[in-house]
Amino acid sequence: MRLDISPPFRHSRAMTKPVLGRGLSALLGGAATFKPGPAGGTAPVPLPPQDAPTDRRERVERIRPSAIHSSSLQPRKDFSIDSLRELADSIKTQGILQPLIVRPRGDGYELIAGERRWRASQMLGLSEVPVIVREADDRTVLEMMLIENLQRENLNPVEEAQGYQQLLTQFQLTQEQAAEKVGKSRAVVANSLRLLKLSPEIQLHLREARLSVGHAKVILGLDREEEQNLAAERVLRDGLNVRQTEDLVAQLKDHAAAPLETKTAGHRGRFVRDAHILELESRLQQRFGTKVLLRYRRGRGLVEIRFFSDDDLERILQIAGVKLD
């Protein structure tokens, strides 16, 4: 039997059961291998699965990488340069093992799946890449991108949460519907969405893997953004584990629940909490690296500096210039 390898060619797909959601096999149309050609490019060589019917509705085509552009719907924002270089080295020797998925947009194509392969091919300066052209609406595109990234564990926790949020807000899905689309439980989606309630600073720590999701969930127990940031700073500075973070958050919550009143000039009165006082309090917290409460009323008040261990107290005293005998 003679096999025609001239592009474009008919693409075959195995009837496999999806592992997550609709599955990558359903989204990407099966597997094909593309080995390096004589000029350093990639010439497609289809490898049809055994005992699988041929799907003649789609073809693998070859187009210029410059004709493809990234999608604004792409939930993944962070791409490691080192990881892309490794992929580029692999493509240089092995070829592109799976075609990109694109959809027509204007004079070119919008990427649906395979952004790392597309970026690596640009690094190599390839003149052509294998693609499957699909017609898909925005919601389907976002679902496909989420499934691809989740299956390959490419998303950081914040990107994953933002992807779920986009399904809910842009396409009016419920949490149950969004979970079903990507093959997750509703609890997983709900817990992921809670991360978006964290301050931008803590979300950045999550993106860059300085804080774990376990730490972040504990810090969510604090309502005020200021307290969340303070807790995160303590975790990073002291290398606290999740259990230690739980103790820290409990202490901060207990302190926040204390009354804001004190006896002044023989009567009780609430201290003024204007913008200037809050700014001074924030600067004191940055100076001492711990929770500081500044209360002020008619020229009187108090400054309270929290510490959580003997070592912590010694550090604060050193900052304040107090020498221990």
C-alpha positions in Angstrom: 0.0 0.0 0.0 1.4 3.4 -1.0 1.3 6.3 1.5 1.0 9.8 0.2 2.9 12.2 2.4 2.5 15.3 0.3 0.8 18.1 2.3 -2.1 18.6 2.8 -3.0 15.0 3.8 -5.9 13.3 5.4 -5.6 13.1 9.2 -6.7 10.1 11.2 -8.0 10.1 14.7 -8.4 7.4 17.3 -11.7 7.0 19.0 -10.4 7.4 22.5 -12.2 8.0 25.8 -11.4 11.6 27.1 -9.5 11.7 30.3 -10.4 15.3 31.4 -13.5 17.1 30.1 -13.7 16.4 26.4 -10.1 15.4 26.4 -7.1 16.5 24.3 -7.7 13.7 21.8 -11.1 15.1 21.0 -9.8 18.7 21.0 -6.7 18.2 19.0 -8.0 15.7 16.5 -5.7 12.8 17.3 -1.9 12.5 17.0 0.4 12.9 14.0 4.2 13.0 13.9 6.0 15.7 11.9 9.7 14.9 11.4 12.4 17.3 10.3 12.7 17.7 6.5 15.9 17.9 4.5 15.9 21.8 4.7 15.5 21.8 8.5 11.8 22.4 8.4 9.1 19.9 9.3 7.6 17.5 6.8 4.4 15.8 8.0 4.4 12.0 8.2 1.0 10.7 9.4 1.0 7.7 11.8 -2.6 6.4 11.8 -3.7 4.5 14.9 -4.3 0.8 14.5 -7.9 -0.3 14.0 -9.2 3.3 14.0 -11.6 4.7 11.4 -10.2 7.6 9.3 -11.8 11.0 9.9 -11.8 12.8 6.6 -13.4 16.0 7.9 -10.1 17.7 8.8 -6.8 18.0 7.2 -3.4 19.0 8.5 -2.2 22.1 6.6 1.1 23.9 6.6 1.2 27.7 7.1 3.8 30.3 8.1 4.2 31.0 11.8 4.0 34.7 11.1 0.4 34.2 9.8 -0.7 33.1 13.3 -1.3 35.4 16.2 -2.0 34.6 19.9 -5.5 34.8 21.3 -6.7 37.3 23.8 -8.6 34.5 25.4 -5.5 32.5 26.2 -5.6 32.0 30.0 -1.8 31.3 30.2 0.2 34.5 30.4 3.6 33.3 31.7 5.9 31.4 29.4 9.4 30.3 30.7 12.1 31.2 28.2 14.2 28.3 29.4 11.3 25.9 28.8 10.7 27.3 25.3 14.4 26.8 24.5 14.2 23.2 25.6 11.1 22.7 23.4 12.8 24.4 20.5 15.8 22.0 20.8 13.4 19.1 20.8 11.5 20.3 17.8 14.9 20.8 16.0 15.7 17.1 16.4 12.3 15.4 16.6 10.0 17.8 14.7 6.6 19.0 15.8 4.8 16.0 17.1 1.3 17.4 17.2 -0.2 20.1 14.9 -1.3 23.5 16.2 -5.0 24.2 16.3 -6.1 27.6 14.8 -9.2 29.3 13.6 -9.4 31.8 10.7 -9.3 35.5 11.8 -9.0 38.3 9.2 -6.1 37.7 6.9 -4.5 35.2 9.2 -5.2 32.7 11.9 -5.8 32.9 15.7 -4.1 30.3 17.9 -6.4 27.9 19.8 -4.0 25.2 21.1 -0.2 24.8 20.9 1.1 28.2 21.8 4.4 26.9 23.2 5.0 25.0 20.0 4.2 28.1 18.0 6.6 30.3 20.1 9.3 27.7 19.9 8.9 27.4 16.1 9.4 31.2 15.9 12.6 30.9 17.9 13.9 28.3 15.4 12.8 30.5 12.4 10.8 27.7 10.8 9.1 28.7 7.6 6.1 26.5 8.1 4.3 24.7 10.9 1.6 22.0 10.8 -1.9 23.2 11.8 -5.5 22.0 11.9 -7.9 24.8 11.0 -11.1 24.8 13.1 -14.3 26.9 13.1 -15.0 27.7 16.7 -16.7 30.4 18.7 -15.1 32.3 21.6 -16.5 30.1 24.4 -15.4 26.9 22.7 -11.9 28.4 22.2 -11.6 29.3 25.9 -12.8 25.8 26.9 -10.3 24.2 24.6 -7.5 26.4 25.9 -8.4 25.7 29.6 -8.6 21.9 29.0 -5.3 21.8 27.2 -3.5 23.8 29.8 -5.1 22.0 32.8 -4.3 18.6 31.4 -0.7 19.6 30.9 -0.6 21.5 34.2 0.7 24.6 32.4 -1.4 27.2 34.3 -0.3 28.8 37.6 -3.0 29.0 40.2 -4.0 32.6 39.4 -4.2 31.9 35.6 -6.4 28.9 36.3 -8.7 31.0 38.5 -8.9 33.8 35.9 -9.8 31.2 33.3 -12.7 30.0 35.4 -13.8 33.5 36.1 -13.8 34.3 32.4 -16.2 31.4 31.7 -18.5 32.7 34.4 -18.5 36.4 33.5 -18.0 36.4 29.8 -20.2 33.4 28.9 -22.6 33.5 31.9 -21.9 30.0 33.0 -22.5 28.8 36.6 -19.7 27.2 38.6 -21.3 23.8 38.0 -21.4 24.4 34.2 -17.8 25.7 34.2 -16.6 22.7 36.2 -18.4 20.3 33.8 -16.8 22.0 30.8 -13.2 21.4 32.1 -13.8 18.1 33.8 -13.3 19.4 37.4 -15.6 19.3 40.5 -17.5 22.4 41.4 -15.6 22.5 44.7 -12.3 22.7 42.8 -13.6 25.6 40.7 -15.0 27.4 43.7 -11.8 27.1 45.7 -9.8 28.3 42.7 -12.0 31.4 42.3 -11.5 32.4 45.9 -7.8 33.1 45.1 -9.0 36.1 43.1 -10.1 37.7 46.4 -6.4 38.0 47.5 -4.5 41.2 47.1 -2.6 41.8 43.8 0.7 41.5 45.7 -0.2 38.0 47.0 -1.5 36.9 43.5 1.9 37.9 42.1 3.6 35.7 44.8 1.3 32.8 43.7 2.1 33.4 40.0 5.8 33.2 40.7 5.5 30.2 43.1 6.8 32.1 46.1 3.6 31.2 48.0 1.8 28.0 47.7 -2.0 27.6 47.3 -2.1 26.2 50.8 -0.6 29.4 52.2 -2.9 31.5 50.1 -6.1 29.7 51.3 -5.1 30.3 54.9 -4.4 34.0 54.3 -7.8 34.3 52.8 -9.1 34.0 56.3 -8.1 37.7 56.7 -10.6 40.2 55.3 -8.5 43.3 55.0 -6.0 43.5 52.1 -3.5 45.2 54.5 -3.6 42.2 56.9 -3.3 39.8 54.0 -0.2 41.5 52.7 1.3 41.6 56.2 0.7 37.9 56.7 2.3 37.1 53.3 5.3 39.2 54.1 5.8 37.3 57.4 5.4 33.9 55.6 8.0 34.9 53.0 10.4 36.5 55.5 10.3 33.7 58.1 9.7 30.8 55.8 6.6 29.7 57.6 4.9 26.5 56.7 1.1 26.2 56.3 0.5 25.3 59.9 2.6 28.2 61.2 0.7 30.4 58.8 -2.6 29.2 60.4 -1.3 30.3 63.8 -0.2 33.7 62.5 -3.6 34.3 60.8 -5.4 33.3 64.0 -3.4 35.8 66.0 -4.0 38.6 63.5 -7.7 37.9 63.6 -7.9 37.9 67.4 -6.1 41.2 67.4 -8.4 42.7 64.8 -11.4 41.7 66.9 -10.1 43.8 69.9 -12.2 46.9 70.6 -10.9 50.2 69.1 -11.8 52.2 72.2 -9.7 53.1 75.2 -10.0 55.3 78.3 -9.0 58.9 77.6 -9.4 61.9 80.0 -11.9 60.0 82.2 -14.2 58.9 79.4 -14.3 56.4 76.6 -14.0 57.6 73.0 -13.2 56.1 69.6 -9.9 57.1 68.1 -9.9 58.9 64.7 -9.0 56.7 61.8 -8.3 59.2 59.0 -6.1 58.8 56.0 -3.0 60.4 57.6 -3.2 58.0 60.6 -3.6 55.0 58.3 -0.6 56.1 56.3 1.6 56.5 59.4 0.4 53.1 60.6 1.4 51.5 57.3 4.8 53.1 57.4 5.4 51.8 60.9 4.4 48.3 59.8 6.8 48.5 57.0 9.5 49.7 59.4 9.0 46.9 62.0 7.9 44.2 59.6 4.9 43.3 61.8 1.4 44.3 62.8 1.4 47.9 64.2 -1.7 49.7 65.5 -1.7 53.4 65.7 -4.6 55.1 67.6 -4.9 58.8 67.8 -7.4 61.2 69.4 -6.9 64.9 70.2 -3.1 64.7 70.6 -3.2 61.4 72.6 -3.2 57.8 71.7 -1.1 54.6 71.6 1.2 52.7 69.3 1.0 48.9 69.6 3.6 46.7 68.0 2.8 43.0 67.8 5.4 40.3 68.2 4.9 36.5 68.1 8.1 35.0 69.6 11.1 36.0 71.7 13.2 36.2 68.5 10.6 38.5 67.0 10.7 40.8 70.0 14.5 40.9 70.0 14.4 41.8 66.3 11.9 44.7 66.9 13.9 46.0 69.8 17.0 46.1 67.7 15.2 48.0 65.0 14.0 50.5 67.7 17.6 50.9 69.0 16.9 49.3 72.3 19.8 47.2 73.6 19.3 44.2 75.8 21.6 43.9 78.9 
